[in-house]
């Protein structure tokens, strides 16, 4: 959890600010996952902080959404090309990745419990 919070601060994804009058904040929660190697042995434990976006209302809190995904068909095409042209395929695990889109709306998320600011709040 500390790694996730540190990464968010280093990548300027998170700023701790006072909630302005009239603004609404959304909650957050931790999602935990166990990463295993190819033999099924535990490699590491991973924690990710996510916003509870389901509490927002379309047209009030946001106007559009975007979620980058990989389709199964795309993966099949890539694997077919790799096989056909006898290419080498490599995999990598990105520890943290961030969507760097420009938001038009101001989004305020509640501070996760157990992670006080530098001044103790």
Phi, psi and omega in degrees: 000322179295321178299319180295314179295319178297318180296320179295320179292316181296327182267011179053043178265341189226130172233132178271115182226163173286142178287119180296154177301134178084351179276150180249135177254151177253154181282178177218164177210160178264137175246124183251143180215144176259121178268129181242155176275185184294341179266359179090005178281144180292123180266314178194165176255138184236138176235137179228134178267123180235148178279146176275071184296343180294348179274352180276155180244130180297137181088341178252303181268337179203164180243335178210162179232159177213132179220107180289126180224163176249125180276150180300321180298321179297317179296318179298319179296316179298314180295324177295316179296319178299315180292313183298316183266009179052047180272167176258130181251132178241150179240147175220152178251117179273121183297314175218141175223148184227141175277121185259041177281157178273123178269137175274331182266154171274130180240125179243129180242142179295149180290133179294141180297143177086002179235081181289161177286177180296335179264012173091000181283000000 
